[in-house]
């Protein structure tokens, strides 16, 4: 794997920071060098939120991701902010339920996933972020399924362990797309 530089972005309440934390824990479970750098507006729920995740076989010199290899954009403003700084041959994953009518940059692969609609339709409310994470897993192989399961188990708080199964169903749904 060398290094993967990832930005996850959306608005507060979509689980952007949670999904980034799951990715980071996946890297830890596989012995990778990892950084996770969250950023969110003062509004939190409803405000802007993004995080940078670096997964590498080598030491990471900076947690800042300026030209991501992977972008997960869960709303239009987040797409607009980060799409034009993508690395050559990068991959963009968008929640097409909430992001539409956009021009895509040249030289990147774009995966449109109606994640919010799928989450509603499949009784996985609030897990659009994890559906997108499953699609990213399928297309980038950033971790093994075992590491993803361990990452989710680590990130889901003890009071919400009943949600681990739903998170795993969301990962599987994203991988099936």
C-alpha positions, -999 to +999 in steps of 0.1 A: +000+000+000+027+028+003+006+058+015-030+067+012-040+103+020-078+106+026-102+134+033-137+127+046-160+158+045-196+167+051-216+184+077-218+177+115-240+148+123-232+127+093-205+107+111-176+121+092-152+120+121-165+086+132-158+071+097-124+087+097-116+072+131-127+038+119-103+041+089-075+051+113-082+022+136-082-002+107-047+010+099-036+005+135-051-030+135-029-038+105+003-023+119+003+007+096+016+042+104-016+063+109-027+099+114-062+111+120-068+149+121-104+161+127-117+195+119-151+209+125-169+242+128-182+255+161-218+244+153-208+207+153-242+191+143-251+209+111-218+228+108-190+217+085-169+187+095-139+170+078-110+149+088-078+139+072-066+103+075-031+091+064-024+053+062+011+043+054+038+016+055+063+044+063+065+071+089+040+100+082+058+134+080+026+155+083-010+148+092-022+175+068-037+162+036-034+188+009-038+166-022-059+136-012-057+103-030-093+096-018-121+120-011-154+111+006-178+140+001-212+138+018-225+172+008-221+197-020-200+223-002-176+197+009-173+184-026-167+220-039-140+226-013-119+195-019-126+181-054-102+204-072-072+196-050-073+158-057-041+140-065-037+127-100-054+094-104-074+100-072-108+086-063-138+106-052-167+090-034-198+111-032-232+107-015-252+113-047-284+117-026-270+150-014-243+159-040-255+163-076-251+185-106-213+188-101-186+189-127-160+162-120-123+170-123-103+153-150-080+125-141-099+111-111-123+083-108-157+093-093-180+069-075-216+081-070-233+063-042-268+073-031-257+065+005-283+085+024-312+071+004-298+035+007-294+040+045-331+050+047-343+022+024-323-005+042-332+004+077-297+017+083-306+053+093-276+074+101-251+050+085-247+066+051-211+073+061-204+036+067-221+026+034-196+050+017-168+035+038-177+001+024-176+014-011-141+029-004-130-004+011-141-022-021-124+002-044-091+009-025-086-021-002-074+002+025-078-026+051-089-062+055-125-070+065-111-083+098-095-049+105-127-031+096-147-052+120-121-046+148-120-009+139-158-006+142-158-025+174-132-002+188-149+030+177-185+022+187-189+033+223-198+006+249-233+021+253-240+015+216-226-020+210-260-030+197-251-008+166-220-029+156-241-053+136-258-025+117-225-009+110-212-042+095-243-045+074-237-010+061-201-019+052-213-050+033-239-029+015-213-004+004-190-032-007-218-048-028-221-016-050 
